[in-house]
Amino acid sequence: MKYTTLPNTDLKVSKICLGTMTWGEQNTEKEAHEQLNIAIENGINFIDTAELYAIPIKAETQGLTEKYIGSWLKNQKREDLVIASKAAGPMPNLKHIRNIPNFSKEHIKQAVEGSLTRLQTDYIDLYQLHWPERITNFFGTLGYKHVDEEIQTNFKEILETLKELIIEGKIRHIGLSNETPWGVMQFLKYAEECNLPRVISIQNPYSLINRVFEIGLAEFAMRENTPLLAYSPLGGGLLSGKYLKSNLPEGSRYQLYPNYFSRYKHGNTNLAVEAYNKLAKESGVSLTQLSLAFINSREFLLSNIVGATKIEQLKENIGSIEIELSKDVVNEIEKIHLLFPNPAP
């Protein structure tokens, strides 16, 4: 395993992070514990979750993922692990989470307490805001349409609340998720002006079929030391290769939830995946390995969040850390990217 250091901390994290969103929906508690054990055996010390999980969103499964981690975590050496979780933002179908969550002081504190209870731990190493509470473009929306009457985010108050939680020892560091360059700028501005906690990471989607992060946020990541936690590195599973030639395996995500992951289904997506698969074959690696190895090589990457429903998938994902792509292969990737830029944002 390879490791990086969380910015402005002494915490070393594995460059492969274990994603957990299927636990409680597609994976049982026993399977979750098996994945955790295999991850740890392979050098992973970084685990990412959220109060929202499991996915797809359901009131009856909300919080199960953290509970499964908690029942495992209570028997581990807590100090050897870096646990990341997230507070949900506003969304109409989340009335089961604090009657539609937001980032007020009351809601953030309730979210943290809930996660701590489910995780059976005294602190969360990296606490993230899962998505912006203002109206902006995320979750597959590329174009920005300005709305004058909208929720006003109080960036200073949010950071003040998170500072209180840090002082109380309930969280250690803070990050953002599904955020835009303007949003990151606001958090950094108030942190500097008001001596408040500084955002140390950005968890956004990033894959061969979605490199939108490079357009504005990659520069932030490098210049402001706010590196990327890459989620959905296999484009919702499309870059695993199992859906090639319109294949729809029994029990797979797209077979179980045909409408939920529509953000990945666009006109050029299949063409791009086919082109990357051809390149992978020519390079002597699997499509999964090509896709993950490319992300692992990015200079602005903190860690690559991999998830799996089956153990063999997890092992292949973890093994990508050992693969280095040649310059020629990377050049071919760039050619495909020019032909099919960001078909699945």
C-alpha positions in Angstrom: 0.0 0.0 0.0 1.0 3.6 -0.6 0.2 6.4 1.8 -0.3 10.2 1.8 -0.6 12.7 4.6 -3.7 14.6 5.4 -2.8 18.3 4.8 -1.6 20.2 7.8 -1.8 17.1 10.0 0.3 14.1 11.0 -2.2 11.6 9.9 -1.0 9.2 7.1 -3.8 7.7 5.1 -3.8 4.9 2.5 -4.0 6.0 -1.0 -6.8 3.6 -1.5 -9.8 4.4 0.8 -12.5 1.9 1.5 -15.9 3.2 0.4 -19.0 1.7 2.2 -22.2 3.0 0.7 -23.6 -0.4 -0.3 -23.5 -1.8 3.2 -26.9 -2.2 4.6 -28.5 -2.4 1.1 -26.4 -4.7 -1.2 -24.1 -6.0 1.6 -24.9 -7.6 4.9 -23.2 -6.7 8.2 -21.1 -9.9 7.9 -20.0 -9.0 4.4 -19.2 -5.5 5.5 -16.9 -6.9 8.3 -15.3 -9.3 5.8 -14.5 -6.3 3.5 -13.1 -4.3 6.4 -10.8 -7.2 7.5 -9.5 -7.7 4.0 -8.9 -4.0 3.5 -6.9 -3.7 6.7 -4.9 -6.9 5.9 -3.9 -5.1 2.6 -2.7 -1.9 4.3 -5.9 0.3 4.1 -6.4 2.4 7.1 -8.8 5.0 5.6 -12.6 4.3 5.7 -15.2 6.6 4.3 -18.9 6.6 5.1 -21.9 9.0 5.7 -24.9 9.4 7.8 -27.0 9.1 4.6 -25.8 5.6 3.7 -26.9 3.0 2.6 -27.4 3.9 -1.0 -30.0 4.0 -2.7 -31.6 6.4 -0.2 -34.2 4.7 2.0 -35.5 5.7 5.4 -35.4 2.1 6.6 -31.7 1.6 5.7 -30.4 5.1 6.6 -27.5 4.8 9.1 -27.0 1.1 8.7 -23.6 1.6 7.0 -22.3 3.5 10.0 -23.8 0.9 12.4 -22.0 -1.9 10.5 -18.7 -0.1 10.7 -19.4 0.6 14.4 -19.9 -3.0 15.3 -16.6 -3.8 13.7 -14.7 -0.7 14.9 -15.4 -1.4 18.6 -13.0 -4.4 18.4 -10.2 -2.6 16.5 -7.3 -0.4 17.6 -9.1 2.9 16.9 -5.9 5.0 16.8 -4.7 3.0 13.8 -7.6 3.9 11.6 -8.8 7.1 9.9 -12.6 7.3 9.8 -14.3 9.9 7.5 -18.0 10.6 7.6 -20.4 13.2 6.2 -23.4 15.4 7.2 -26.2 15.4 4.7 -27.4 18.6 3.2 -30.9 19.6 2.1 -32.8 17.4 -0.2 -36.6 17.0 -0.4 -36.6 13.2 0.0 -34.6 13.3 3.3 -37.4 14.1 5.7 -36.3 11.0 7.7 -33.0 12.8 8.5 -33.7 15.6 10.9 -36.9 16.6 8.9 -34.7 17.6 5.9 -31.2 18.3 7.0 -29.2 21.6 6.7 -26.0 23.0 8.0 -27.3 25.1 10.9 -25.5 24.7 14.2 -28.3 22.5 15.6 -28.3 20.2 12.6 -24.5 19.8 12.3 -24.3 18.9 16.0 -27.1 16.4 15.8 -25.5 14.8 12.7 -22.2 14.4 14.5 -23.8 12.9 17.6 -25.8 10.5 15.5 -22.7 9.3 13.5 -20.6 8.9 16.7 -23.3 6.8 18.3 -23.7 4.5 15.2 -19.9 4.3 14.7 -19.4 3.5 18.4 -16.4 5.9 18.6 -15.6 9.1 20.5 -14.3 11.0 17.4 -14.4 11.2 13.6 -11.1 12.0 12.0 -12.4 13.7 8.9 -15.9 15.3 8.9 -17.3 16.4 5.6 -20.3 18.4 4.4 -21.9 15.9 1.9 -23.1 18.4 -0.6 -23.8 22.2 -0.7 -27.0 23.5 0.9 -27.2 26.3 -1.7 -28.6 25.7 -5.2 -25.7 25.0 -7.5 -24.5 22.3 -9.9 -23.5 19.0 -8.5 -24.7 15.3 -8.6 -24.4 15.1 -12.4 -25.4 18.7 -13.3 -22.8 20.4 -15.4 -24.4 23.8 -16.3 -24.9 26.4 -13.6 -28.2 28.3 -13.5 -28.3 31.1 -11.0 -31.3 31.4 -8.6 -31.7 34.6 -6.7 -34.1 33.3 -4.1 -32.3 30.5 -2.5 -30.9 29.1 0.8 -28.2 31.4 2.0 -25.2 29.5 3.4 -23.6 31.0 6.5 -20.1 29.8 5.9 -18.7 31.6 9.0 -21.3 30.0 11.3 -20.7 26.5 9.8 -17.0 26.8 10.5 -17.6 28.2 14.0 -19.8 25.1 14.7 -17.2 22.8 13.4 -14.5 24.5 15.5 -16.6 23.9 18.6 -16.8 20.2 17.7 -13.1 20.1 17.2 -12.5 21.7 20.6 -14.8 19.2 22.1 -12.8 16.4 20.5 -15.7 15.0 18.5 -14.2 15.6 15.1 -10.5 16.2 14.2 -10.5 17.7 10.7 -13.0 19.0 8.1 -13.6 18.5 4.4 -16.1 19.2 1.7 -17.9 17.0 -0.8 -19.6 17.7 -4.2 -18.4 21.2 -3.9 -17.6 23.9 -6.5 -14.6 26.2 -6.8 -16.7 29.1 -5.4 -17.8 27.1 -2.4 -14.3 26.0 -1.6 -13.1 29.6 -1.9 -15.7 30.8 0.6 -14.8 28.2 3.2 -11.1 29.0 2.8 -11.7 32.8 3.0 -13.6 32.7 6.3 -11.2 30.2 7.8 -8.3 32.6 7.1 -10.1 35.8 8.0 -11.7 34.5 11.2 -9.1 32.0 12.5 -11.5 29.1 11.9 -10.7 25.5 10.9 -9.4 25.0 7.4 -10.9 22.6 4.9 -8.3 19.9 4.2 -9.9 17.8 1.4 -12.6 17.8 -1.3 -14.5 14.6 -2.0 -15.9 14.9 -5.5 -16.5 12.4 -8.3 -13.6 11.7 -10.5 -13.1 9.0 -13.1 -12.1 8.4 -16.7 -15.6 9.4 -17.8 -15.9 12.3 -15.4 -12.8 14.6 -15.1 -14.8 17.8 -14.3 -12.7 18.2 -11.1 -9.7 19.2 -13.4 -11.6 22.2 -14.8 -11.3 24.4 -11.7 -10.9 22.4 -8.5 -7.6 20.7 -9.4 -5.9 24.1 -9.2 -7.4 24.6 -5.8 -6.2 21.2 -4.7 -2.6 22.0 -5.7 -2.4 25.7 -4.7 -4.4 25.6 -1.5 -3.4 22.1 -0.4 -7.0 20.8 -0.5 -6.5 17.5 -2.3 -9.1 15.2 -3.9 -10.8 12.3 -2.3 -12.0 10.7 -5.5 -15.4 9.0 -5.3 -17.1 6.9 -8.0 -13.7 6.2 -9.6 -15.3 3.4 -11.7 -18.2 5.7 -12.9 -20.9 3.9 -10.9 -19.5 0.6 -12.0 -19.4 1.3 -15.8 -15.6 1.2 -15.8 -15.6 -2.3 -14.2 -16.4 -3.6 -17.6 -19.3 -5.7 -16.4 -21.9 -3.7 -18.4 -20.1 -3.8 -21.7 -22.1 -4.8 -24.8 -25.3 -3.9 -22.9 -24.7 -6.8 -20.4 -26.8 -6.5 -17.2 -25.6 -9.0 -14.6 -28.1 -10.3 -12.2 -27.9 -8.5 -8.8 -25.8 -5.7 -10.3 -26.5 -2.1 -9.4 -28.0 -1.2 -12.8 -30.2 -4.3 -12.7 -31.4 -3.6 -9.2 -31.8 0.2 -9.5 -32.2 1.0 -13.2 -33.1 4.7 -12.6 -31.1 5.6 -9.6 -27.7 6.0 -11.4 -29.0 7.9 -14.4 -26.2 10.5 -14.0 -23.8 8.0 -15.5 -26.0 7.1 -18.5 -25.4 9.6 -21.4 -25.0 9.3 -25.1 -21.2 9.0 -25.3 -20.6 7.1 -22.1 -20.7 3.6 -23.7 -18.5 4.7 -26.5 -16.0 6.1 -24.1 -16.1 2.9 -21.9 -15.6 0.8 -25.0 -12.6 2.9 -26.1 -11.0 2.7 -22.6 -11.6 -1.1 -22.5 -9.9 -1.5 -25.9 -6.9 0.5 -24.5 -6.8 -1.6 -21.4 -6.7 -4.9 -23.4 -3.9 -3.5 -25.5 -2.0 -2.5 -22.3 -2.3 -5.9 -20.7 -4.5 -4.7 -17.7 -8.2 -4.9 -16.9 -10.5 -2.0 -17.5 -10.8 -1.6 -13.7 -7.1 -1.6 -13.2 -6.6 1.0 -16.0 -9.3 3.2 -14.6 -8.1 3.1 -11.0 -4.4 3.3 -11.8 -5.0 6.5 -13.8 -6.7 8.1 -10.8 -4.0 6.9 -8.4 -1.4 8.7 -10.5 -3.0 12.1 -10.2 -0.8 14.7 -8.5 -3.9 16.3 -6.8 -5.1 13.0 -5.3 -5.3 12.4 -1.6 -7.0 9.0 -1.8 -9.1 6.9 -4.2 -12.3 5.7 -2.7 -13.1 2.2 -3.9 -16.2 0.2 -3.1 -17.3 -3.3 -3.9 -20.1 -5.7 -3.3 -18.0 -8.8 -3.8 -14.6 -9.7 -2.3 -13.0 -10.4 -5.7 -13.9 -6.9 -6.8 -12.4 -5.4 -3.7 -9.2 -7.3 -4.1 -8.8 -6.1 -7.7 -9.6 -2.6 -6.7 -7.0 -2.6 -4.0 -4.4 -4.2 -6.3 -4.6 -1.2 -8.6 -2.2 0.6 -6.3 0.6 -1.5 -7.7 0.0 -0.6 -11.3 1.9 2.2 -13.0 0.7 3.4 -16.4 3.3 4.2 -19.0 3.4 7.7 -20.6 2.2 6.2 -23.9 -0.9 4.7 -22.2 -1.6 8.0 -20.4 -1.3 9.8 -23.8 -3.8 7.4 -25.3 -6.1 8.1 -22.4 -5.9 11.8 -23.2 -6.8 11.1 -26.8 -9.9 9.3 -25.8 -10.8 12.0 -23.3 -10.7 14.6 -26.1 -13.1 12.5 -28.1 -15.5 11.9 -25.3 -15.0 14.5 -22.6 -16.9 13.9 -19.3 -19.8 12.0 -20.7 -20.9 10.9 -17.2 -20.6 13.8 -14.8 
